Amino acid sequence: MEEKLQAAYADPTNDGLKEAVAAYRESVKDLDVAKEQQVNANADYIKASDQLDALTKNQAVSSAQDSVKALHGALETVMSAKIDDTTANAKLAYKDVVLKDDGTVDGTKSTDHAAAATTADLREAMKKAFSAALDSVEALGKDAGATNVIAVFKGGADGDTALLAAADIASYKSAIGAVATAKTALAGDTTSGSKNADGTNRTIKDALKSAQEEVVSKFNGPQLMTGANVGINGAGHVVTTASGENAITVTANASGIAGQISGLNIRIADAQGNLKKSAEASLDAFEETIRAQNKSDDNAINLQVGAKANQAITVGLTDMRAEALGLQGADGTKLNISTREKANAAINVLDNAIQKALDQQTTIGAVESRLEYTSNNLTTASENVTTSESTIRDANMAKEMTEFTKNNVLSQAAQSMLAQANQQSSSVLSLLQ
């Protein structure tokens, strides 16, 4: 009976049975799709939860660092006031602090400035040393370092009294500890126990990187983005501002020349609409560091300039068409100067195009100078080879004449001695006769 049912399911013959089987198959397919969607939804939920947790912990680090930065400035202000109080502090003493890993002052590497009468230069040097010492504490991340630092900045009548007390740095030390705690929380694996695509445990930093990449990847058109994240580099890593502070990032609407940004026109106005021309002048100086280019094969020219392999000069020229310079669109449109705003933007575009042309001219001039230098070297080398060949091929007449005269004298001397020898033999024979 079971075999008959399976056969009927595989190849139904009755119309009603055919419809029932078709509906059942469709229901099974929908169920499989629903199961897959549920699995994907659960995975997305776990991923989103990990990213939210990572972003929250990263924000905690940023907030703690902001507190440290604010308290750093407040401590510098307090210390400056005490250093400048020449009445209470006739003498000053301090060290250029170098901290060990445990937060203690490294006596062998720190430079000691013994107590001396206060002067303007001494006060200024002491302020800079204190600021640098706080930077060292923050880089090390040890709150004990702050206690050790304030102990070496002294004043008073003899320069032996600490200028700051422990109570003065209590909030600062607490903030340093908060940063360390927040960074510790940011380390380690995610609480969900999820895995990466390669099977390794997903860390909180992996979740943070994933969240940042998704934020950046959403900007696929000409949009404006604010925040510390400014994009993703060629290695796929999120790039942030060096200071961690917010920046404005403008993204192009396409890659290559088609999406290049040839100029920016920035306008700054107050609440009443009045333009701030001085601010505009400083912000409106757009300059490319990496030019937009289309993908292409390597069309550089290689010039062999030496006798050895790979002794060559490579000449690569960038795209200098009007479209590449931003002077013309892909559809043939030209610069528009119909309004003040568009004319201002056109000025920036023209300035950038001129700069690009000058940069290319500089590159060509540099290559031309190298080729001229190489040509001169080759000419000198050719002359040296010709001189050497002449030395080898041509006879040295003075030397050859000396050699000829010597050989001639030797030959004549030999002939004379032979003649004398023959004459002596003849005389002896005549006496014997």
MARVOMI-735083 format. One record per residue: y, x, z of N, C-alpha, C, O in turn; residue in three letters. Coordinates in steps of 0.001 Angstrom, whole numbers, plus 500000, padded with zeros to 6 digits. Layout:
BEGIN
YXZYXZYXZYXZAla
...
# end
This chain:
BEGIN
498796500826500000500000500000500000501258500863500000502219500568499289Met
501251501932500800502420502824500865502681503497499534503831503660499126Glu
501600503894498847501762504546497544502385503595496537503196504000495704Glu
501988502285496623502556501299495705504054501100495967504841500979495028Lys
504443501067497261505865500915497591506687502099497085507780501917496549Leu
506148503331497260506852504521496778506993504491495265508035504863494725Gln
505926504042494571505982503949493114507005502914492676507747503121491716Ala
507035501788493399508013500746493060509440501233493300510344500896492535Ala
509653502025494358510983502577494659511396503599493594512553503654493176Tyr
510409504413493164510704505432492160510978504825490795511839505309490060Ala
510237503750490446510388503142489118510279501625489246509258501049488870Asp
511323500966489775511248499510489967511178498768488638511814499146487655Pro
510384497699488640510218496909487403510870495541487516511366495007486524Thr
510875494971488711511490493660488925513009493815489016513504494748489649Asn
513760492886488372515229492984488363515805492937489768516704493711490100Asp
515292492033490596515786491942491966515497493204492745516319493682493526Gly
514298493735492510513942494971493188514810496129492710515199496993493496Leu
515111496137491410515973497188490857517339497177491547517861498227491920Lys
517916495977491714519233495879492351519172496313493813520073496984494315Glu
518096495918494484517953496293495889517816497802496048518416498408496936Ala
517011498393495163516819499840495228518125500566494908518467501551495562Val
518857500076493897520135500700493532521137500614494685521852501573494973Ala
521176499449495341522091499282496470521700500191497623522554500772498293Ala
520382500305497846519909501171498926520272502633498654520730503357499538Tyr
520051503040497398520389504426497035521883504689497218522279505758497682Arg
522701503716496854524148503879497000524534503968498477525410504744498860Glu
523856503153499303524134503191500739523758504535501333524476505085502168Ser
522602505066500882522175506386501359523183507453500948523509508341501735Val
523679507364499706524665508329499221525956508235500040526539509249500423Lys
526396506980500303527615506804501107527414507352502515528330507930503100Asp
526195507163503063525917507667504402525972509189504430526500509780505371Leu
525421509821503390525461511289503316526900511783503219527281512761503861Asp
527703511076502392529112511462502265529831511299503601530627512149503999Val
529530510169504303530165509929505597529773511000506607530605511462507387Ala
528485511395506588528038512444507504528756513759507216529179514463508133Lys
528888514083505910529580515330505537531042515287505951531592516278506432Glu
531667514127505760533069513983506158533219514116507667534189514698508153Gln
532238513565508417532295513675509869532163515129510312532870515583511212Gln
531228515868509652531063517287509979532348518060509689532787518881510494Val
532948517782508521534196518469508149535329518097509096536142518942509469Asn
535374516815509484536423516378510406536280517062511755537270517487512352Ala
535042517168512236534810517843513516535218519313513436535829519854514358Asn
534863519957512301535224521362512121536737521529512056537291522460512639Ala
537405520614511338538868520671511247539503520444512617540499521081512960Asp
538915519523513406539451519251514734539325520479515628540266520845516332Tyr
538157521108515593537952522317516403538908523415515958539499524112516783Ile
539055523562514631539953524586514098541393524316514530542105525225514956Lys
541814523044514413543185522682514794543401522891516288544468523334516713Ala
542372522567517088542489522768518542542632524244518872543451524626519707Ser
541818525085518200541917526531518412543294527051518009543884527876518706Asp
543804526558516871545109527015516390546219526575517349547135527347517633Gln
546138525330517849547150524840518781547130525659520062548181526019520592Leu
545928525954520561545806526757521779546374528160521553547065528706522414Asp
546069528742520374546569530088520058548089530089519932548753530992520441Ala
548645529076519254550100528992519102550780528803520448551847529365520695Leu
550161528009521319550735527791522649550764529091523451551753529402524115Thr
549663529845523379549598531111524116550535532148523499551128532952524218Lys
550670532132522181551602533056521533553040532711521905553876533599522078Asn
553324531401522028554669530983522437554946531415523869556078531747524218Gln
553903531409524697554069531863526080554439533338526122555266533751526935Ala
553817534146525234554160535567525149555613535735524719556356536527525298Val
556012534974523688557390535074523186558400534666524252559437535312524404Ser
558107533608524983559023533144526031559157534182527137560254534451527625Ser
558009534767527529558050535792528575558833537009528103559591537597528874Ala
558656537391526842559395538537526306560888538244526228561711539131526457Gln
561239536997525905562655536618525892563254536735527296564395537168527457Asp
562480536349528300562967536459529679563180537920530057564175538270530691Ser
562227538775529657562360540203529937563607540766529264564345541553529856Val
563831540350528019564992540844527276566299540440527968567230541237528077Lys
566350539179528435567565538702529110567785539442530428568907539836530747Ala
566703539629531191566830540332532476567111541819532264567785542449533079Leu
566597542372531175566903543766530827568413543936530678568997544871531227His
569040543024529929570490543095529745571247542909531048572259543568531285Gly
570752542001531899571425541771533185571342543006534071572316543356534737Ala
570173543680534086570026544896534884570937546008534367571526546745535157Leu
571052546131533065571954547143532502573392546875532936574140547803533244Glu
573772545596532957575137545249533382575367545629534843576396546215535178Thr
574408545295535717574534545618537139574585547125537344575419547632538095Val
573675547843536663573636549304536806574926549940536302575440550872536922Met
575450549448535188576702549996534661577843549828535645578666550725535826Ser
577878548661536279578946548415537266578831549382538438579843549892538918Ala
577635549635538894577448550554540026577767551994539610578382552738540374Lys
577349552389538397577631553750537938579130553980537798579641555057538104Ile
579829552939537326581282553068537122582080552965538423583287553208538428Asp
581417552608539522582111552519540816582250553929541390581431554360542202Asp
583284554636540966583481556030541381583854556162542854583710557231543446Thr
584329555075543436584683555131544864583434555224545725583362556032546650Thr
582448554387545408581216554373546206580260555482545790579420555915546579Ala
580389555937544554579434556926544035580186558152543519580475558271542328Asn
580493559051544440581216560269544057580337561195543240580829561935542387Ala
579017561154543501578079561982542758576965561098542205576618560062542771Lys
576421561550541080575354560810540412574189561754540116574381562936539831Leu
572985561205540190571785561977539860570782561031539192570686559861539562Ala
570030561548538198569053560696537513568034561568536776568137562795536761Tyr
567061560909536173566050561584535358565908560877534015566044559658533911Lys
565631561682532993565185561106531721563702560797531891562854561681531772Asp
563400559524532173562086559141532681561029559107531586561247558569530500Val
559877559695531900558657559533531114557592559003532063557289559640533071Val
557019557837531749556059557185532636554627557512532260554299557681531086Leu
553787557599533263552348557726533039551757556342532780552457555334532882Lys
550474556296532446549825555020532139549790554079533328549743552862533154Asp
549812554632534544549773553780535734551159553354536199551280552678537220Asp
552220553738535464553575553326535800554338554302536667555517554081536943Gly
553698555382537107554401556394537905555175557331536993554869557464535808Thr
556190557984537570557023558906536797556282560225536614555793560813537578Val
556203560684535363555556561961535057556559563081535338557483563314534558Asp
556365563763536453557315564791536866557363565982535945558395566646535845Gly
556259566269535266556223567444534389556947567194533070557435568135532445Thr
557020565945532644557639565629531359559032565030531488559803565039530528Lys
559359564511532662560684563925532881561704565022533152561413565991533854Ser
562893564867532597563969565851532780564847565437533958565384564329533985Thr
564985566329534921565735566040536145567189566474535981567469567609535594Asp
568112565558536281569542565865536272570022565803537716570188564722538280His
570244566969538305570604567059539721571954566406539990572751566184539078Ala
572189566107541258573431565445541664574639566267541229574698567480541431Ala
575601565569540626576817566224540150577973565252540271577781564036540308Ala
579168565800540332580358564967540444580457564052539227580213564472538095Ala
580817562805539479580853561822538408581945562153537392583074562494537742Thr
581560562038536115582493562194534991582186561096533982581154560431534071Thr
583079560912533029582869559868532018581601560149531212580815559242530938Ala
581409561434530830580221561788530052578942561582530861577936561107530334Asp
578986561942532144577803561782532995577467560305533163576300559917533111Leu
578487559491533363578241558058533533577627557452532259576708556637532335Arg
578133557849531118577618557315529852576175557764529622575338556970529192Glu
575884559033529908574523559553529734573549558854530671572408558582530299Ala
574005558560531899573146557898532884572837556461532456571719555984532649Met
573810555781531882573582554417531404572544554397530282571658553542530266Lys
572655555336529351571696555405528252570298555732528768569307555177528293Lys
570223556635529744568921556997530310568280555808531015567062555640530952Ala
569081554980531684568548553815532382568018552787531380566953552203531585Phe
568764552572530301568313551634529273567002552112528643566094551316528404Ser
566913553423528376565686553976527793564523553860528766563385553632528356Ala
564810554017530066563758553901531079563205552478531124561996552285531247Ala
564086551485531025563624550099530995562790549827529749561802549096529807Leu
563188550415528621562390550277527393560978550826527612560001550243527141Asp
560876551940528321559571552540528600558720551623529478557515551488529264Ser
559363550990530473558651550062531357558091548893530548556941548494530729Val
558922548351529653558501547191528857557414547574527857556504546785527602Glu
557500548785527285556467549223526349555136549428527061554077549148526499Ala
555191549918528299553976550154529079553402548842529613552185548683529708Leu
554289547903529960553835546613530457553372546628531893552627545743532315Gly
553806547632532663553424547747534077554652547455534939555651548171534863Lys
554576546386535770555736546055536598556012547114537657557137547233538143Asp
554974547892538019555194548972538995556136550029538443556815550716539205Ala
556181550161537133557070551143536520558527550876536830559318551812536957Gly
558896549593536957560292549260537252560690549790538619561792550314538784Ala
559798549660539607560091550167540953560277551680540930561191552201541569Thr
559435552374540214559523553831540139560760554289539370561306555357539649Asn
561197553493538414562363553871537613563645553809538437564448554741538398Val
563847552724539181565125552586539905565251553631541009566351553912541483Ile
564123554201541412564181555178542500564813556492542068565260557264542916Ala
564859556768540750565375558061540291566822557972539806567385558972539358Val
567426556793539890568836556649539506569639556477540793569605555428541436Phe
570362557539541149570972557605542480572475557862542395572993558376541404Lys
573146557480543478574580557706543589574960557969545044574204558591545790Gly
576117557498545432576583557722546793577434558963546895577808559563545888Gly
577737559340548117578600560505548349577923561796547904578585562705547403Ala
576600561882548085575876563113547741574898562927546588574160563855546257Asp
574875561752545970573966561511544852572522561386545278571623561760544524Gly
572273560861546489570904560746546986570555559320547419569550559106548097Asp
571387558338547027571148556952547393570831556133546143571586556159545171Thr
569706555403546170569320554585545013570396553541544722570884552870545632Ala
570761553411543446571815552472543077571331551030543085572123550121543332Leu
570051550801542820569492549451542816568411549346543885567693550307544163Leu
568311548160544477567290547916545490566138547126544875566239546625543756Ala
565050547026545624563876546314545126564197544859544814563664544289543862Ala
565093544246545640565452542845545412566158542650544078566074541576543482Ala
566860543692543602567610543587542349566689543459541134567082542907540106Asp
565468543970541260564569543976540102563384543041540295562430543092539519Ile
563425542187541315562292541308541594562009540379540416560861540234539994Ala
563061539753539888562878538835538753562401539583537513561572539079536756Ser
562928540786537312562537541601536159561063541966536239560337541870535249Tyr
560618542388537431559207542736537609558316541521537379557248541632536777Lys
558754540377537853557978539151537659557845538821536176556788538386535717Ser
558935539035535431558894538755533990557977539729533270557252539329532359Ala
557991541018533663557086542003533074555628541595533316554789541685532419Ile
555344541147534538553996540687534848553616539454534050552464539303533645Gly
554589538564533819554316537355533035553957537703531595553091537064530997Ala
554622538714531036554302539149529676552871539686529616552114539362528702Val
552512540509530602551159541073530633550114539970530760549076540013530100Ala
550391538983531607549459537867531786549323537051530508548220536657530128Thr
550460536797529841550434536012528610549684536750527506548951536130526736Ala
549859538068527424549143538844526411547647538877526702546836538859525776Lys
547277538924527966545856538877528327545237537549527912544107537502527425Thr
545999536460528112545507535139527714545344535022526210544513534255525724Ala
546152535796525467546094535751524002544914536540523459544547536379522295Leu
544320537383524280543168538180523855541882537403524104541886536392524807Ala
540788537874523529539495537245523758539147536194522729539886535976521769Gly
538001535535522940537496534529522006538115533167522308538666532943523386Asp
538012532267521341538511530903521519537638530156522528536462530476522700Thr
538225529158523191537486528388524202536427527502523562535467527119524231Thr
536578527164522270535613526289521608534314527014521266533289526378521024Ser
534362528367521247533169529116520884532844529055519406531702529303519018Gly
533831528729518562533592528618517127533395529999516501533701531032517096Ser
532870529970515275532549531203514569533423531357513331533910530375512771Lys
533615532626512908534270532904511640533268532744510503532078532525510730Asn
533768532857509285532894532707508125531812533775508080530728533534507550Ala
532096534966508636531111536043508626530152535981509812529319536870509982Asp
530266534929510638529346534767511752529818535358513065529182535142514096Gly
530928536106513054531440536701514301532180535648515120532625534630514589Thr
532304535906516413533022534983517295534480534881516881535122535884516569Asn
534987533680516883536382533461516501537281533761517695537185533113518737Arg
538159534754517529539062535122518614540330534290518553540618533627517556Thr
541082534344519651542347533612519684543317534167518649544089533416518053Ile
543279535471518435544161536071517431543745535651516024544596535518515144Lys
542426535438515795541983534911514499542567533519514274543050533208513185Asp
542519532691515308543070531339515199544572531373514973545107530568514212Ala
545262532316515642546708532449515465547043532869514047547954532317513430Leu
546313533841513531546538534308512162546284533184511161547038533014510202Lys
545214532415511392544905531290510513546022530263510520546395529740509470Ser
546558529971511695547648528999511794548897529489511082549563528723510388Ala
549213530765511254550398531320510612550248531336509097551202531053508373Gln
549054531665508617548824531693507174548949530299506568549476530133505468Glu
548458529301507300548569527935506790550023527482506743550428526761505831Glu
550799527908507724552221527562507716552919528184506518553706527531505833Val
552616529472506273553258530169505164552789529617503827553583529483502896Val
551468529288503725550920528856502444551463527506502003551368527173500822Ser
552028526718502910552573525421502537553834525565501687554243524610501027Lys
554444526728501693555679526931500939555325527425499543555436528614499246Phe
554896526496498691554474526862497344555530526524496308555241526562495112Asn
556718526201496719557797525920495799559066526588496264559057527282497280Gly
560156526399495550561425527016495981561948526316497229562697525344497139Pro
561548526816498388561909526193499650562522527217500589562523528420500327Gln
563042526696501693563674527532502709562820527478503958562475526390504420Leu
562468528635504519561630528682505704562338529498506771562882530566506491Met
562328528989507993562922529717509106561840530049510119560832529349510219Thr
562054531114510861561081531559511843560833533047511709561402533704510837Gly
559976533581512578559692535016512551558770535395511406558788536540510954Ala
557950534438510919557041534719509810557810534684508497558535533728508220Asn
557652535724507692558399535795506431557496535781505218558001535771504095Val
556172535781505390555281535727504240553965536409504525553672536779505663Gly
553160536576503461551858537239503547551869538407502565552244538243501404Ile
551459539585503033551485540764502176550264540824501268549415539933501286Asn
550189541902500466549096542042499513547743542117500159546740541790499525Gly
547680542546501422546400542646502128545997541327502781544946541240503416Ala
546844540288502624546524538998503206546952538836504640546546537876505294Gly
547779539764505163548220539692506550549599539038506640550441539218505760His
549814538287507699551108537645507913552154538701508260551921539543509127Val
553297538660507594554390539604507835555460538897508656555882537791508317Val
555893539534509726556927538961510580558120539913510643558033541067510222Thr
559218539418511167560392540276511320560096541348512363559307541132513283Thr
560735542504512212560454543631513102560795543309514552560112543763515470Ala
561848542529514755562291542206516107561619540968516677561761540668517862Ser
560876540240515823560271538991516269561238537826516299560872536725516710Gly
562477538057515866563474536990515868563423536217514553562821536665513577Glu
564062535056514546564019534181513380564754534798512194565712535556512346Asn
564267534442511010564905534876509775564860533710508793564182532709509028Ala
565581533852507705565549532847506641564772533434505471565112534506504971Ile
563730532735505035562894533193503929563002532198502779562781531002502969Thr
563334532681501605563418531849500408562204532147499547561968533300499185Val
561432531122499216560237531318498392560501530834496973561169529822496764Thr
559967531570495999560121531201494595559147530077494246558191529826494980Ala
559394529401493122558536528275492731557357528709491875556511527883491530Asn
557284529981491528556156530472490723556116531982490828557091532609491242Ala
554988532567490453554857534019490469555388534610489167555561533902488175Ser
555642535904489185556097536586487975557538536288487636558294535785488468Gly
557916536601486407559298536424485957559707534960485944560877534639486153Ile
558739534061485697559059532636485606559628532104486915560410531153486899Ala
559257532694488043559731532188489314560669533121490041560944532917491223Gly
561173534151489358562009535132490047563332534530490499563865533617489869Gln
563845535054491594565149534648492115566145535719491702566135536828492236Ile
566997535386490758567900536385490179569186536542490969569889537538490799Ser
569509535592491822570744535701492592570814534605493633570148533577493512Gly
571618534826494653571829533845495708573322533612495886574129534540495822Leu
573662532362496110575055532023496374575107531362497742574714530204497889Asn
575589532088498743575590531602500125577003531161500503577972531894500310Ile
577095529955501040578396529433501459578323529068502936577400528372503360Arg
579286529530503717579332529274505156580658528596505465581729529085505106Ile
580557527457506141581768526688506459581708526233507908580629526137508492Ala
582877525952508487582913525438509849582742523925509838582489523331508790Asp
582881523306510999582658521862511101583647521057510268583362519923509883Ala
584805521640509992585814520943509188585663521210507692586435520690506886Gln
584675522017507321584451522301505911585198523505505383585151523779504184Gly
585895524240506259586634525419505827585667526589505629584843526880506495Asn
585782527249504481584873528345504153585203529586504973586370529914505187Leu
584164530266505423584313531533506139584070532662505136582945533130504957Lys
585155533083504492585011534024503380584488535384503819583728536020503089Lys
584886535836505000584432537150505447582925537143505678582232538103505343Ser
582426536051506252580976535944506464580258535822505142579189536407504971Ala
580813535078504197580207534934502875580078536285502186579050536587501580Glu
581121537088502283581125538379501588580006539279502082579417540027501302Ala
579707539209503391578671540085503944577265539555503669576320540333503543Ser
577127538235503577575801537647503381575438537437501922574260537282501600Leu
576407537430501046576163537095499649575781538312498811575757538227497583Asp
575487539427499444575111540640498700573601540655498532572896541318499293Ala
573107539939497554571664539864497299571217541102496528571843541487495540Phe
570143541715496980569622542903496300568095542893496359567503542762497430Glu
567474543031495200566015543047495151565479544404495575566029545441495205Glu
564407544390496352563709545634496683562463545788495832562052546903495511Thr
561858544647495463560699544653494559560993543649493450561200542466493721Ile
561012544110492214561359543243491100560203542330490731559036542717490801Arg
560548541105490336559535540174489844559052540643488477559860540955487602Ala
557730540694488291557148541128487029555927540290486719555251539794487620Gln
555654540139485435554435539482485005553285540475485007553483541675484815Asn
552076539959485228550903540825485179550705541323483756550774540544482805Lys
550462542605483613550254543185482280549429544451482414549291545013483501Ser
548883544888481285548133546143481262549088547318481452550303547192481301Asp
548507548445481781549307549654481960549732550177480592548923550719479839Asp
551017550007480286551553550450478991552358551740479112553155552062478230Asn
552153552472480190552910553703480404552504554758479374551377554765478880Ala
553443555645479064553204556735478114552841557990478901553551558376479829Ile
551730558622478524551312559873479153551583561028478201551049561061477092Asn
552408561972478627552773563126477802552126564373478388552451564773479506Leu
551209564993477641550577566229478077551582567371477943552063567647476844Gln
551900568029479045552957569041479020552459570415479451553252571351479555Val
551175570549479699550652571837480137549315572145479499548746571321478783Gly
548821573342479769547561573779479181546363573248479950545250573253479424Ala
546561572791481181545454572326482009545322570810481928546263570102481571Lys
544112570327482273543851568898482242544718568179483267544985568700484349Ala
545154566967482906545972566112483774547330566713484118548012566243485029Asn
547716567748483389549055568304483574549987567542482635550345568016481557Gln
550369566339483084551081565424482206552199564723482958552247564735484188Ala
553092564116482199554185563310482742553969561877482283553810561614481091Ile
553966560950483242553774559533482926555127558841482886555912558941483829Thr
555394558148481804556659557445481625556366555949481595555740555456480657Val
556820555225482623556626553780482687557961553061482678558829553344483503Gly
558125552142481758559376551395481632559143549945482036558137549353481647Leu
560049549368482805559910547983483236560455547041482170561106547450481209Thr
560162545770482382560592544735481445562109544591481505562668544281482557Asp
562771544816480369564239544744480327564728543631479417565873543652478966Met
563866542661479147564306541522478349565318540683479134565422540794480356Arg
566052539852478418567062539010479070566424538104480105567020537845481150Ala
565216537616479829564524536746480784564162537514482041564299537002483152Glu
563692538764481861563313539576483022564529539960483854564415540150485064Ala
565688540075483220566917540421483934567584539204484557568602539331485237Leu
567013538028484329567582536813484896568751536264484115569441535363484591Gly
568991536787482921570129536341482120569790535145481245570682534497480696Leu
568503534853481116568070533767480242566795533163480808565929533879481312Gln
566686531842480721565491531172481192564380531233480162564604531629479018Gly
563161530834480578562031530844479655562240529869478506561688530056477422Ala
563048528813478741563315527829477693564534528186476853564972527393476019Asp
565088529393477074566230529834476284567578529512476878568600529862476287Gly
567621528856478031568908528508478646569621529769479137568993530725479591Thr
570936529741479034571761530881479437572406530610480803572228529540481384Lys
573141531576481291573859531412482555574894530298482437575573530157481420Leu
574992529512483508575911528378483524577088528710484428576902529049485597Asn
578285528615483896579489528912484670580439527721484666581658527875484734Ile
579846526522484584580674525326484455581367524949485756582389524263485725Ser
580839525379486902581474525072488184581693526374488952581156527426488604Thr
582502526267490008582800527447490821581528528006491440581314529218491435Arg
580677527122491978579448527582492607578539528284491608577984529345491897Glu
578391527685490430577525528284489415578103529603488898577360530538488599Lys
579424529670488797580057530913488351579832532026489377579578533174489009Ala
579926531678490676579658532672491721578231533173491642577979534373491749Asn
577288532244491453575887532641491328575687533511490096574913534468490128Ala
576397533176488982576265533958487751576768535380487953576215536322487385Ala
577820535541488763578326536897489043577254537719489735577049538887489405Ile
576566537107490700575477537822491386574376538205490422573851539317490478Asn
574023537277489530572961537553488552573366538714487652572557539602487380Val
574595538712487195575065539790486320575091541122487060574720542154486501Leu
575529541099488313575527542335489108574116542886489255573890544089489122Asp
573169541992489529571782542435489672571228542975488358570489543959488348Asn
571590542322487242571122542783485931571683544168485611570978545026485080Ala
572950544374485938573554545693485713572865546747486571572606547859486110Ile
572568546392487826571899547337488718570512547688488196570096548845488252Gln
569798546686487688568476546939487114568580547876485913567783548803485765Lys
569575547623485057569755548479483889570101549910484302569608550868483708Ala
570951550050485322571311551386485808570098552093486416569908553293486221Leu
569273551332487159568062551931487735567131552427486636566555553510486738Asp
566987551613485573566115552032484469566700553243483754565965554144483349Gln
568035553266483597568694554411482974568483555670483803568264556753483260Gln
568549555519485126568304556655486009566883557169485846566656558378485807Thr
565917556244485751564519556638485568564335557394484265563675558432484225Thr
564925556865483194564804557532481889565471558900481931564935559869481395Ile
566651558983482571567332560277482675566516561294483447566477562470483087Gly
565851560835484529565020561751485311563854562271484474563526563456484526Ala
563233561383483707562114561806482850562611562763481769561943563745481443Val
563787562469481219564362563338480189564619564740480746564354565736480073Glu
565133564815481973565382566115482605564074566874482817564008568085482604Ser
563037566154483238561741566805483439561186567331482119560629568428482063Arg
561342566535481051560844566978479748561623568192479246561046569111478665Leu
562950568190479475563764569328479052563373570582479824563279571667479249Glu
563146570433481129562715571560481963561359572074481502561132573281481419Tyr
560462571140481204559132571527480719559225572238479378558524573221479138Thr
560102571734478498560282572361477191560777573805477331560306574704476634Ser
561737574012478244562240575366478470561146576284479005561055577445478607Asn
560328575770479895559226576571480433558219576933479352557717578056479312Asn
557925575968478471556978576230477390557539577257476411556806578100475893Leu
558850577179476162559478578162475263559388579563475862559064580525475165Thr
559677579668477156559577580974477828558147581481477817557911582668477594Thr
557198580599478053555793581008478032555374581483476650554631582455476517Ala
555859580786475615555533581189474245556095582580473936555427583403473310Ser
557334582834474384557938584150474157557154585239474890556962586336474366Glu
556704584925476104555920585912476853554597586224476162554159587373476132Asn
553969585196475610552704585407474896552929586268473655552148587177473373Val
554011585975472909554322586755471701554586588218472060554133589124471361Thr
555319588444473149555602589817473591554318590542473973554130591711473635Thr
553451589849474670552179590462475057551338590802473839550724591867473773Ser
551317589896472881550537590148471658551090591352470903550333592174470389Glu
552428591448470841553043592580470154552692593899470835552440594909470179Ser
552684593864472179552326595082472940550904595510472644550601596696472510Thr
550038594511472546548624594824472282548414595326470868547680596289470650Ile
549059594673469896548820594988468475549575596236468013549003597044467281Arg
550826596421468408551658597517467890551315598830468588551064598857469793Asp
551307599946467799551022601280468347552255601844469034553384601573468624Ala
552030602638470095553100603344470770553278604690470065552486605605470290Asn
554317604832469203554464606002468317554652607288469106554080608314468738Met
555419607266470160555659608485470939554355609009471525554071610206471484Ala
553568608082472073552297608500472667551342609025471595550668610037471788Lys
551295608321470465550383608731469391550776610103468811549890610905468513Glu
552085610396468641552534611688468107552199612816469080551815613911468668Met
552350612535470378551980613554471377550502613861471297550095615022471346Thr
549698612813471175548254613003471071547885613776469797547004614636469814Glu
548589613448468671548326614139467391548667615627467487547902616477467032Phe
549822615933468083550239617344468212549266618120469084548926619266468789Thr
548820617480470168547866618152471053546570618468470313546043619576470401Lys
546070617479469587544815617701468845544985618763467760544050619516467488Asn
546169618836467134546433619827466070546449621238466654545876622163466079Asn
547116621395467809547165622719468457545781623174468854545434624339468660Val
544978622271469410543612622606469804542775623024468592541979623961468665Leu
542963622330467503542199622659466288542559624051465768541672624832465421Ser
543864624367465713544298625673465241543833626789466174543430627859465717Gln
543890626534467483543432627545468445541944627819468260541500628963468359Ala
541193626784467997539752626953467790539474627779466546538598628643466554Ala
540212627519465484540030628264464242540393629738464444539702630619463932Gln
541477630013465189541896631397465436540849632151466248540535633301465943Ser
540325631526467248539293632175468070538037632436467266537395633473467430Met
537682631502466399536501631707465559536703632879464585535774633652464349Leu
537892633010464029538192634117463102538118635454463838537569636417463305Ala
538660635527465047538604636767465826537156637126466187536764638293466171Gln
536394636113466505534989636365466841534239636930465639533433637849465783Ala
534499636390464473533832636874463256534264638314462942533447639125462507Asn
535548638632463163536058639985462878535422641013463810535096642122463387Gln
535247640645465075534624641578466012533170641847465632532698642975465769Gln
532465640847465165531062641037464743530985641981463547530087642822463485Ser
531893641859462613531900642731461418532166644183461814531566645089461235Ser
533045644428462781533370645805463236532149646438463857531887647614463605Ser
531400645725464644530198646271465286529147646612464225528489647647464331Val
528980645786463231527993646037462164528388647284461370527514648059460982Leu
529677647494461122530126648663460336529869649963461112529582650994460504Ser
529968649924462431529704651117463240528216651428463226527838652600463213Leu
527396650450463229525950650658463209525499651265461883524532652026461849Leu
526170650944460820525824651490459510526201652959459470525996653622458453Gln
# end
